[in-house]
Amino acid sequence: MSRLRRQLAALPAEFRDRSIAEEELAALADLAATGDPDIPRLRRSLLLIAGAIGSVSALGQGVRELREAVDLFGRSPRG
């Protein structure tokens, strides 16, 4: 999360959903810091982040790495 936050901060381009991505990255950091995060909430934040910055190719690798990190907490049940 920290790496993607730094990459986003360094990106000079402005885009409509940048604030959503920044807010959700901060929320993810808070959730992960609790030690026992709510997996569905982590996944929701990940989806919001991917939707907000998914079209910014310079951040694609960071989004993939974030997804892998969220997966380490466990997969959410499919319903």
trRosetta pair geometry for C-beta under 8 A, 3 or more apart (Angstrom, degrees):
i j d omega theta_ij theta_ji phi_ij phi_ji
1 4 5.9 -60 -148 41 32 106
1 5 6.1 35 153 -22 67 108
1 25 5.6 154 -165 -164 96 86
1 28 5.2 -169 -111 104 138 118
1 29 5.0 -174 123 -75 149 84
1 32 6.8 -171 -5 12 144 150
1 66 6.3 84 -82 -120 60 104
1 69 7.2 -131 -34 95 78 158
2 5 5.6 -55 -147 36 30 114
2 6 6.4 30 155 -18 65 104
2 29 7.3 89 -64 -104 72 121
3 6 5.8 -55 -152 35 31 110
3 7 6.4 30 151 -18 65 106
3 62 6.1 -155 114 -128 96 103
3 65 6.9 -25 76 98 135 146
4 7 5.5 -51 -144 38 35 113
4 8 6.2 37 155 -20 66 106
4 25 6.3 -148 98 -121 108 131
4 49 7.8 47 145 -179 148 139
4 59 6.8 77 -149 -161 90 102
4 62 3.8 137 -103 170 88 121
4 63 6.9 101 -124 -68 135 47
4 65 7.2 -174 -55 71 107 107
4 66 5.4 -5 -31 -57 153 124
5 8 5.8 -55 -147 38 29 111
5 9 6.3 29 154 -19 63 107
5 22 7.5 89 -133 -131 85 68
5 25 4.9 157 -82 150 95 144
5 26 7.8 95 -109 -64 131 64
5 29 7.6 4 -45 -51 145 132
6 9 5.7 -55 -146 37 31 111
6 10 6.3 24 157 -15 65 110
7 10 5.9 -61 -146 40 28 107
7 11 6.6 41 151 -38 63 101
7 58 7.4 -171 174 134 111 93
7 59 5.7 142 125 -112 126 85
7 62 5.0 -145 43 -60 156 157
8 11 5.6 -44 -151 14 33 118
8 18 7.3 153 -175 -153 109 89
8 21 6.2 -160 -133 123 149 126
8 22 6.6 -174 130 -82 143 80
8 25 7.1 -164 22 -21 154 162
8 53 6.9 -77 -106 -103 112 157
8 59 6.4 44 -79 -108 77 136
8 62 7.8 -152 -40 110 85 161
11 56 6.9 22 -152 -178 158 142
11 58 6.3 148 -110 91 114 136
11 59 6.9 -37 -64 -55 146 111
13 56 7.2 177 78 -127 133 116
14 18 6.3 -85 -155 -15 60 150
15 18 5.3 124 62 -46 72 97
15 53 7.5 124 73 -110 141 68
15 55 7.8 -177 -160 74 155 107
15 56 6.6 -138 -3 -67 158 118
17 20 4.5 -39 -173 33 85 121
17 21 6.2 89 130 -23 86 94
17 51 7.3 -88 157 117 166 78
17 52 3.7 -143 133 -144 124 84
17 53 7.1 -139 94 -53 106 58
18 21 5.8 -57 -154 36 35 111
18 22 6.3 32 152 -18 69 107
18 52 7.2 149 -82 166 19 112
18 53 7.5 72 -106 -82 55 98
19 22 5.6 -53 -145 38 35 112
19 23 6.2 35 156 -19 67 106
20 23 5.9 -57 -147 38 28 109
20 24 6.2 21 158 -13 65 111
20 48 6.1 -121 161 167 110 105
20 49 7.9 -168 125 -94 86 45
20 52 4.4 -159 87 -102 112 141
21 24 6.0 -60 -144 42 27 106
21 25 6.2 29 157 -21 64 107
21 48 7.7 -175 -92 129 50 82
21 49 5.2 88 -133 -135 77 70
21 52 4.0 -165 -57 107 91 137
21 53 4.7 58 -99 -32 150 114
22 25 5.9 -54 -147 35 28 111
22 26 6.6 28 154 -17 62 105
23 26 5.8 -57 -154 36 31 111
23 27 6.4 31 149 -19 66 106
24 27 5.3 -49 -144 37 37 115
24 28 6.3 43 154 -22 66 101
24 45 4.5 163 -169 -158 101 87
24 48 4.7 -177 -91 93 157 121
24 49 4.8 -148 99 -62 135 89
24 52 7.2 162 22 9 135 145
25 28 5.6 -49 -147 34 32 113
25 29 6.6 36 152 -21 62 102
25 45 7.9 149 -70 171 29 116
25 49 6.3 96 -61 -107 78 129
26 29 5.7 -51 -151 32 33 113
26 30 6.6 32 151 -17 64 104
27 30 5.7 -55 -152 36 34 112
27 31 6.3 33 151 -19 67 106
27 45 5.4 -154 92 -113 115 136
28 31 5.6 -54 -145 38 33 111
28 32 6.1 29 159 -17 67 107
28 42 6.6 84 -128 -135 88 72
28 45 4.8 174 -68 129 95 149
28 46 7.4 91 -97 -62 134 68
28 49 7.5 -16 -29 -40 140 141
28 66 7.7 18 160 -163 166 117
28 70 7.8 -69 -146 -85 124 106
29 32 6.0 -56 -144 38 28 108
29 33 6.3 32 155 -25 62 109
30 33 5.7 -57 -150 31 29 114
30 34 7.3 40 152 -34 60 95
31 34 6.1 -46 -165 10 35 114
31 37 4.2 73 161 -133 92 119
31 38 6.6 -87 -148 36 118 79
31 41 6.1 -166 -119 109 147 117
31 42 5.8 -172 124 -81 148 83
31 45 7.2 -169 9 -1 148 154
32 37 5.7 -25 -87 -52 39 142
32 42 7.6 88 -66 -110 80 116
32 73 7.9 -119 -112 -68 83 134
34 37 5.6 125 55 -77 111 66
37 41 6.9 -125 170 70 92 108
37 42 5.4 75 134 -55 131 119
37 73 6.0 -40 61 -145 113 151
38 41 3.8 51 92 15 112 118
38 42 6.7 172 87 -17 57 81
39 42 5.5 -50 -147 32 34 114
39 43 6.4 30 157 -16 65 106
39 73 5.7 -176 -105 123 89 114
39 74 5.5 -60 -107 77 141 100
39 75 7.8 69 -178 128 137 12
39 76 5.0 170 133 -82 111 86
40 43 5.7 -56 -148 39 33 111
40 44 6.3 39 153 -24 66 104
40 76 5.2 102 -85 -125 67 137
41 44 5.5 -48 -145 33 33 114
41 45 6.5 34 155 -17 64 103
42 45 5.9 -59 -155 37 29 109
42 46 6.4 31 149 -21 64 107
42 70 5.1 166 152 -144 116 105
42 73 6.0 56 50 60 173 154
43 46 5.4 -50 -146 35 35 116
43 47 6.4 36 154 -19 65 102
43 70 6.5 133 -84 166 59 136
43 76 5.1 -68 -18 -15 156 139
44 47 5.8 -54 -152 35 31 110
44 48 6.5 30 151 -17 64 105
45 48 5.6 -54 -148 37 34 111
45 49 6.2 33 154 -19 67 106
46 49 5.7 -56 -148 37 30 111
46 50 6.2 28 155 -17 65 107
46 66 6.4 175 -125 130 95 108
46 67 6.0 106 -165 -99 132 69
46 70 5.1 -43 -67 -40 143 169
47 50 5.7 -53 -142 39 31 110
47 51 6.1 30 157 -18 64 109
48 51 5.8 -58 -147 40 28 111
48 52 6.1 26 156 -20 65 111
49 52 5.7 -59 -144 38 28 109
49 53 6.3 -24 174 25 66 106
49 63 6.7 180 126 -123 105 96
49 66 6.8 -64 104 116 151 158
50 53 7.1 -81 -135 57 20 72
50 54 4.8 48 170 -72 64 108
50 63 5.5 109 -103 -165 78 130
50 67 7.6 45 -71 -68 126 112
51 54 5.9 -14 -109 -8 18 122
53 56 4.8 -47 -171 28 80 119
53 59 5.0 -35 154 85 125 150
53 63 6.6 -171 91 -70 106 125
54 60 8.0 63 -154 -102 48 76
54 63 6.8 109 -101 -132 62 173
56 59 4.6 34 100 21 109 111
56 60 7.5 -163 96 -43 58 71
57 60 5.4 -17 -157 -23 47 120
59 62 4.9 -57 -167 45 69 118
59 63 5.9 73 135 -27 87 99
60 63 5.8 -57 -149 34 31 110
60 64 6.5 30 154 -17 65 105
61 64 5.6 -53 -151 36 34 113
61 65 6.4 33 153 -18 66 105
62 65 5.7 -53 -146 38 32 110
62 66 6.3 36 153 -21 65 105
63 66 5.6 -52 -148 35 32 114
63 67 6.5 37 152 -21 64 102
64 67 5.7 -52 -152 32 32 113
64 68 6.6 33 151 -18 64 103
65 68 5.6 -51 -150 35 35 113
65 69 6.5 37 150 -20 65 104
66 69 5.5 -53 -150 35 34 113
66 70 6.4 34 152 -18 66 103
67 70 5.7 -53 -148 36 33 110
67 71 6.4 38 151 -23 64 105
68 71 5.5 -52 -150 33 32 117
68 72 7.1 46 149 -31 60 95
69 72 5.7 -42 -162 14 37 117
70 73 6.1 -49 -171 23 45 111
71 74 7.8 -170 -175 42 41 5
71 75 6.6 9 -142 -75 76 76
